[in-house]
Amino acid sequence: MKEQKAILEAYDRADKTRRMALATVVRVRGSSYRSPGARMLITDDGTWTGSISGGCLEGDALRKARQVMTTNTPVAVSYDTSEESNQNLGISLGCNGIIDVLIEPVTCQHPHDPVTLFRNVVAEQQPVALATVFSNGSLQGEKMLIRSDGECIVRLSSAALNKKVSDDLVRCLETHRSETKAYLIGREIIEVFIEVIQPTVSLLIFGAGFDARPVCQLAKSLGWEVSVTDECVAHIAPLFFPNADKLSLCNREFVSRDFDITPYTACVLMSHNYAYDRDVLKKLLTTPTPYIGILGPRKRFDKMLNEYVLQGLTLTADDHQRIHSPIGLDIGAETPDEIALSIIAEIQSRFTGRPGGFLKDRPTPIHQRDDESDQVIKQVYREGWIGTRVNL
């Protein structure tokens, strides 16, 4: 979501007399630096926001984008980085992957314009599923967008394709897995990139001490929405948290009233005040937050649990799953900045469903992949399958 927001901000700042295009990674076979869904806004003066690779494809994408801006017609480009020397790009890549990129003109008067759609996505503040047709043909660049409740915001012009893609978008929202699919409509095979776009993670920090400042700063660098609250008015000063989206003085009794805590809100308790953290935790247990981190030793949390038992409150297995005490990943953090890194990394791993271990020990690819796309495409042509998965 940070990249989408940056693209919107860049568009809003840009001189509207300039032509623009949006490049989107729609499929990856093998390895690549960026995954499907990575985007880059390009203007005709050669500037861009976002990225589709580690820097090796942007130059050629810029040249292709100029063509798109001139013709006002989308273009799908395939980059083969599996060769050590890529003659088309004139550079050595060796990334061992094939990357398909859709480059579209930005025309905000069009219902399928990508910038207009992202503005709708950001405004939703809930998960949405977006389908983008990227194979050549009359539907190239068309999109379908549905909300988490199944309501369709933008439809495809093909009724036959619309129904099939709609079903897959709903399933995509349930599984939270983006994918590329191929559909046989009449005698034409149509490839569609289907993705889930999650709302921005929001971070709510309870306790505005000096060690909360690097946590706020690092979270903001990731594009998260950050709120900081405390019961001590002396701690709540804009000078200490210049990047925070919200600073507030909130009594522990009114946490639920003063904050909109959603399934995309991470809560961190770091006030160094035992009674305050204990009482706030009790309030947070009634909210849908999936992550509650508590600064301090394990015995501090154990003491809270014992007091809860005396009050007749027993935590559920789900409560224990979302409470992290001691907070953070085990990276040997000592200083406030290192502890902030540990905390933010743990929150990131929680929201992405990853364990936070060493990537070198991961037995499967870092990113979600399926390298059977070429074979599947051939099988679609050969057997006329509909809705066959191409790759992730």
C-alpha positions as CSV (number, residue, x, y, z in Angstrom):
1,M,0.0,0.0,0.0
2,K,2.9,2.4,0.6
3,E,3.9,2.2,-3.0
4,Q,0.3,2.9,-4.2
5,K,0.2,5.9,-1.9
6,A,3.5,7.2,-3.2
7,I,2.3,6.8,-6.7
8,L,-0.9,8.8,-5.9
9,E,1.2,11.5,-4.2
10,A,3.5,11.7,-7.2
11,Y,0.6,11.9,-9.6
12,D,-1.0,14.7,-7.5
13,R,2.3,16.7,-7.5
14,A,3.0,16.1,-11.2
15,D,2.4,18.7,-13.9
16,K,-0.9,17.6,-15.4
17,T,0.2,18.7,-18.9
18,R,2.7,15.9,-18.9
19,R,1.8,12.4,-20.1
20,M,2.1,9.5,-17.7
21,A,2.1,5.7,-17.7
22,L,1.9,3.0,-15.1
23,A,4.1,-0.2,-15.2
24,T,2.8,-3.2,-13.2
25,V,4.5,-6.6,-12.7
26,V,1.7,-9.0,-13.5
27,R,3.5,-12.3,-13.7
28,V,6.8,-13.8,-12.6
29,R,8.2,-17.2,-13.7
30,G,11.3,-18.2,-11.7
31,S,13.0,-15.6,-9.6
32,S,12.8,-11.8,-9.6
33,Y,13.6,-8.9,-7.3
34,R,10.0,-7.7,-7.2
35,S,6.8,-9.8,-7.0
36,P,3.6,-9.4,-9.0
37,G,1.8,-6.3,-8.0
38,A,5.0,-4.1,-8.0
39,R,4.3,-0.8,-9.7
40,M,6.0,2.2,-11.2
41,L,4.5,5.5,-12.3
42,I,6.4,7.1,-15.2
43,T,6.2,10.6,-16.6
44,D,7.3,11.7,-20.1
45,D,10.2,13.7,-18.6
46,G,11.9,10.5,-17.6
47,T,11.1,10.5,-13.8
48,W,9.4,7.6,-12.1
49,T,8.0,6.7,-8.7
50,G,8.1,3.1,-7.4
51,S,9.9,0.2,-9.1
52,I,9.4,-3.0,-10.9
53,S,12.9,-4.5,-10.3
54,G,16.1,-3.8,-8.5
55,G,16.9,-1.2,-11.1
56,C,17.8,-3.3,-14.1
57,L,14.4,-3.1,-15.9
58,E,13.4,0.5,-15.2
59,G,15.4,2.0,-18.1
60,D,13.8,-0.2,-20.7
61,A,10.4,0.2,-19.2
62,L,10.8,3.9,-19.5
63,R,11.4,3.6,-23.2
64,K,8.4,1.3,-23.6
65,A,6.3,3.8,-21.5
66,R,7.1,6.6,-24.0
67,Q,5.5,4.4,-26.7
68,V,2.5,3.8,-24.6
69,M,2.1,7.5,-23.8
70,T,2.3,8.3,-27.6
71,T,-0.2,5.6,-28.7
72,N,-2.4,5.8,-25.6
73,T,-2.6,2.0,-25.8
74,P,-1.4,-0.5,-23.1
75,V,1.6,-2.8,-23.9
76,A,2.6,-6.1,-22.2
77,V,6.3,-6.6,-22.1
78,S,8.2,-9.8,-21.2
79,Y,11.7,-9.7,-19.7
80,D,13.8,-12.8,-19.7
81,T,16.4,-12.4,-17.0
82,S,17.4,-16.0,-16.9
83,E,20.3,-15.4,-19.3
84,E,23.6,-14.0,-18.0
85,S,23.7,-11.6,-21.0
86,N,20.3,-10.2,-22.0
87,Q,20.8,-8.9,-25.5
88,N,17.5,-7.0,-25.5
89,L,18.5,-5.0,-22.4
90,G,22.2,-4.9,-23.1
91,I,23.1,-5.8,-19.6
92,S,23.9,-8.9,-17.5
93,L,21.1,-9.8,-15.2
94,G,21.2,-13.5,-14.3
95,C,18.1,-13.3,-12.0
96,N,16.8,-16.6,-13.4
97,G,13.3,-15.4,-14.1
98,I,10.8,-14.2,-16.7
99,I,9.0,-11.1,-15.7
100,D,5.8,-9.9,-17.5
101,V,5.0,-6.2,-17.1
102,L,1.9,-4.3,-18.2
103,I,2.5,-0.7,-19.1
104,E,-0.7,1.4,-19.3
105,P,-1.4,5.0,-20.1
106,V,-2.7,7.1,-17.2
107,T,-6.0,8.6,-18.4
108,C,-8.1,9.6,-15.5
109,Q,-11.2,10.1,-17.6
110,H,-11.3,6.3,-18.3
111,P,-13.1,4.0,-15.8
112,H,-10.2,1.5,-15.9
113,D,-7.5,4.1,-15.3
114,P,-5.1,2.7,-12.7
115,V,-4.6,5.9,-10.8
116,T,-8.3,6.4,-10.3
117,L,-8.7,2.8,-9.1
118,F,-5.9,3.2,-6.6
119,R,-7.5,6.3,-5.2
120,N,-10.6,4.2,-4.6
121,V,-8.5,1.4,-3.1
122,V,-6.8,3.7,-0.6
123,A,-10.1,5.2,0.4
124,E,-11.7,1.8,1.1
125,Q,-9.6,1.1,4.3
126,Q,-10.5,-2.6,3.8
127,P,-9.1,-5.5,1.7
128,V,-10.1,-5.3,-2.0
129,A,-9.4,-7.7,-4.8
130,L,-8.3,-6.3,-8.2
131,A,-8.2,-8.1,-11.5
132,T,-6.2,-6.7,-14.5
133,V,-6.3,-8.1,-18.0
134,F,-2.8,-8.1,-19.4
135,S,-2.9,-10.4,-22.4
136,N,-3.0,-8.7,-25.9
137,G,-6.5,-8.1,-27.2
138,S,-9.4,-5.7,-26.9
139,L,-9.7,-6.2,-23.2
140,Q,-6.1,-5.4,-22.4
141,G,-5.8,-3.0,-19.4
142,E,-9.4,-3.5,-18.3
143,K,-9.9,-4.1,-14.6
144,M,-12.4,-5.5,-12.1
145,L,-12.4,-4.3,-8.5
146,I,-14.5,-5.8,-5.6
147,R,-14.7,-5.0,-1.9
148,S,-14.3,-7.5,0.9
149,D,-18.1,-7.7,1.1
150,G,-18.3,-8.9,-2.5
151,E,-19.6,-5.6,-3.9
152,C,-18.2,-4.9,-7.3
153,I,-16.9,-1.3,-7.9
154,V,-15.6,-1.7,-11.4
155,R,-16.6,-4.3,-14.0
156,L,-15.1,-5.8,-17.1
157,S,-16.8,-5.1,-20.4
158,S,-17.1,-8.9,-21.2
159,A,-20.0,-10.4,-19.4
160,A,-18.7,-13.9,-19.8
161,L,-15.3,-13.0,-18.4
162,N,-16.8,-10.8,-15.8
163,K,-18.6,-13.7,-14.1
164,K,-15.6,-16.0,-14.0
165,V,-13.2,-13.4,-12.8
166,S,-15.7,-12.3,-10.1
167,D,-15.8,-15.8,-8.6
168,D,-12.0,-15.9,-8.5
169,L,-11.8,-12.5,-6.9
170,V,-14.1,-13.6,-4.1
171,R,-12.0,-16.7,-3.6
172,C,-8.8,-14.5,-3.7
173,L,-10.2,-12.4,-0.8
174,E,-10.7,-15.6,1.2
175,T,-7.3,-17.0,0.6
176,H,-5.4,-13.7,0.5
177,R,-3.3,-15.2,-2.3
178,S,-2.6,-13.2,-5.5
179,E,-2.4,-15.2,-8.7
180,T,-2.3,-15.1,-12.5
181,K,-5.1,-17.0,-14.3
182,A,-6.0,-17.8,-17.9
183,Y,-9.6,-18.0,-19.2
184,L,-10.8,-19.3,-22.5
185,I,-13.6,-17.1,-23.7
186,G,-14.8,-18.2,-27.1
187,R,-11.6,-18.9,-29.1
188,E,-9.5,-16.4,-27.2
189,I,-7.3,-17.0,-24.2
190,I,-7.3,-14.1,-21.8
191,E,-4.7,-13.8,-19.0
192,V,-5.6,-11.9,-15.9
193,F,-3.6,-10.8,-12.9
194,I,-5.6,-11.1,-9.7
195,E,-4.3,-9.5,-6.5
196,V,-5.5,-8.8,-3.0
197,I,-4.6,-5.3,-1.8
198,Q,-4.6,-5.0,2.0
199,P,-5.2,-1.8,3.9
200,T,-2.2,0.0,5.4
201,V,-1.0,-1.4,8.7
202,S,-1.7,1.0,11.6
203,L,0.4,1.1,14.7
204,L,-0.9,2.2,18.0
205,I,1.8,2.9,20.6
206,F,0.8,3.2,24.3
207,G,3.5,5.1,26.1
208,A,5.4,8.0,24.7
209,G,8.8,7.5,26.3
210,F,12.1,8.1,24.5
211,D,12.2,4.5,23.4
212,A,8.9,4.9,21.5
213,R,10.4,7.5,19.2
214,P,12.5,5.1,17.0
215,V,9.5,2.7,16.9
216,C,7.3,5.5,15.5
217,Q,10.0,6.7,13.1
218,L,10.7,3.2,11.7
219,A,7.0,2.4,11.3
220,K,6.5,5.6,9.4
221,S,9.4,4.8,7.0
222,L,7.4,1.7,6.0
223,G,4.3,3.8,5.2
224,W,2.3,2.7,8.3
225,E,-0.2,4.9,10.0
226,V,1.1,5.6,13.5
227,S,-0.7,6.9,16.6
228,V,1.0,7.6,19.9
229,T,-0.9,8.0,23.2
230,D,0.0,8.4,26.9
231,E,-1.6,9.5,30.1
232,C,1.3,11.9,30.8
233,V,0.9,15.2,29.0
234,A,4.6,15.9,29.2
235,H,5.3,13.0,27.0
236,I,2.9,13.9,24.2
237,A,4.9,16.6,22.4
238,P,5.1,17.0,18.6
239,L,8.8,17.7,18.9
240,F,9.4,14.1,20.1
241,F,7.1,12.5,17.4
242,P,7.3,14.7,14.3
243,N,6.2,11.9,12.0
244,A,3.3,10.5,14.0
245,D,-0.1,10.8,12.4
246,K,-1.8,11.3,15.7
247,L,-0.7,12.3,19.2
248,S,-3.2,12.1,22.0
249,L,-3.7,12.2,25.7
250,C,-5.9,9.3,26.5
251,N,-7.0,7.9,29.8
252,R,-6.7,4.1,29.9
253,E,-10.4,3.8,30.5
254,F,-11.3,5.3,27.2
255,V,-9.0,3.3,24.8
256,S,-11.9,1.7,23.0
257,R,-13.8,5.0,22.7
258,D,-10.9,7.1,21.4
259,F,-9.3,4.7,19.0
260,D,-10.6,2.7,16.0
261,I,-8.8,-0.6,16.4
262,T,-9.2,-2.9,13.5
263,P,-7.8,-6.3,12.3
264,Y,-5.1,-4.2,10.7
265,T,-4.0,-2.4,13.8
266,A,-0.9,-3.5,15.8
267,C,-0.8,-2.4,19.4
268,V,2.5,-1.9,21.3
269,L,2.5,-1.3,25.1
270,M,5.7,0.4,26.2
271,S,4.8,2.9,28.9
272,H,7.1,1.3,31.6
273,N,4.1,1.7,33.9
274,Y,3.0,-1.7,35.0
275,A,-0.5,-0.7,36.1
276,Y,-1.1,1.3,32.9
277,D,0.0,-1.6,30.6
278,R,-2.0,-4.1,32.6
279,D,-5.2,-2.1,32.3
280,V,-4.7,-1.2,28.6
281,L,-4.1,-4.8,27.8
282,K,-7.4,-5.7,29.4
283,K,-9.1,-3.2,27.1
284,L,-7.2,-4.4,24.0
285,L,-8.4,-8.0,24.6
286,T,-11.9,-6.9,23.6
287,T,-10.7,-5.5,20.2
288,P,-10.0,-7.3,16.9
289,T,-6.3,-6.3,16.9
290,P,-4.2,-9.3,15.8
291,Y,-1.0,-8.1,17.5
292,I,-0.4,-6.9,21.0
293,G,3.2,-6.4,22.0
294,I,4.3,-5.7,25.6
295,L,7.7,-4.3,26.4
296,G,9.4,-5.9,29.4
297,P,10.4,-9.3,30.8
298,R,8.2,-12.4,30.6
299,K,7.6,-12.4,34.4
300,R,5.9,-8.9,34.1
301,F,3.3,-10.4,31.8
302,D,3.0,-13.5,34.0
303,K,2.1,-11.1,36.9
304,M,-0.6,-9.6,34.8
305,L,-2.1,-13.0,34.0
306,N,-2.2,-13.9,37.7
307,E,-4.0,-10.7,38.5
308,Y,-6.5,-11.4,35.7
309,V,-7.2,-14.8,37.1
310,L,-8.0,-13.3,40.5
311,Q,-10.4,-11.0,38.7
312,G,-12.1,-14.0,37.0
313,L,-10.6,-13.2,33.6
314,T,-9.0,-16.1,31.6
315,L,-7.2,-15.5,28.3
316,T,-8.1,-17.7,25.4
317,A,-5.7,-19.5,23.1
318,D,-6.3,-16.9,20.5
319,D,-5.4,-14.2,23.0
320,H,-2.1,-15.9,23.8
321,Q,-1.5,-16.2,20.1
322,R,-1.8,-12.4,19.5
323,I,0.0,-11.3,22.6
324,H,3.8,-11.0,22.3
325,S,5.6,-10.7,25.6
326,P,8.5,-10.2,25.6
327,I,8.1,-8.1,22.5
328,G,10.1,-8.4,19.3
329,L,12.2,-10.9,17.3
330,D,15.4,-12.4,18.8
331,I,18.0,-10.4,17.0
332,G,20.2,-9.4,20.0
333,A,18.7,-5.9,20.3
334,E,20.1,-3.7,23.1
335,T,19.7,0.0,22.1
336,P,16.4,1.7,21.6
337,D,17.0,1.8,17.8
338,E,17.8,-2.0,17.8
339,I,14.8,-2.7,19.9
340,A,12.6,-0.7,17.5
341,L,13.9,-2.8,14.6
342,S,13.1,-6.0,16.5
343,I,9.6,-4.8,17.3
344,I,8.7,-3.6,13.8
345,A,10.2,-6.8,12.2
346,E,8.0,-8.9,14.5
347,I,4.9,-6.9,13.5
348,Q,5.7,-7.3,9.9
349,S,6.1,-11.0,10.2
350,R,2.8,-11.3,12.1
351,F,0.9,-9.4,9.4
352,T,2.5,-11.4,6.5
353,G,2.2,-14.8,8.2
354,R,5.9,-15.5,8.1
355,P,8.1,-16.9,10.9
356,G,10.9,-14.3,10.8
357,G,13.8,-16.8,10.5
358,F,16.8,-16.8,8.3
359,L,15.9,-16.8,4.6
360,K,18.8,-19.2,3.8
361,D,17.0,-21.8,6.0
362,R,13.7,-21.5,4.1
363,P,13.2,-24.7,2.0
364,T,10.8,-23.0,-0.4
365,P,11.1,-19.8,-2.6
366,I,11.1,-16.5,-0.8
367,H,8.1,-15.3,-2.8
368,Q,5.1,-17.2,-3.8
369,R,5.8,-18.9,-7.2
370,D,4.5,-21.4,-9.7
371,D,6.8,-22.1,-12.7
372,E,4.3,-24.2,-14.6
373,S,2.7,-21.3,-16.4
374,D,4.0,-22.1,-19.9
375,Q,2.8,-25.7,-19.7
376,V,-0.6,-24.6,-18.3
377,I,-1.0,-22.1,-21.1
378,K,-0.4,-24.8,-23.7
379,Q,-2.8,-27.1,-21.9
380,V,-5.5,-24.4,-21.9
381,Y,-5.1,-24.1,-25.7
382,R,-5.0,-27.9,-26.1
383,E,-7.9,-28.8,-23.9
384,G,-10.0,-25.6,-23.6
385,W,-9.8,-25.4,-19.8
386,I,-11.4,-22.4,-18.2
387,G,-10.1,-20.6,-15.2
388,T,-6.9,-22.6,-15.0
389,R,-4.3,-21.1,-12.8
390,V,-1.2,-19.9,-14.6
391,N,1.2,-18.9,-12.0
392,L,1.6,-17.0,-8.7
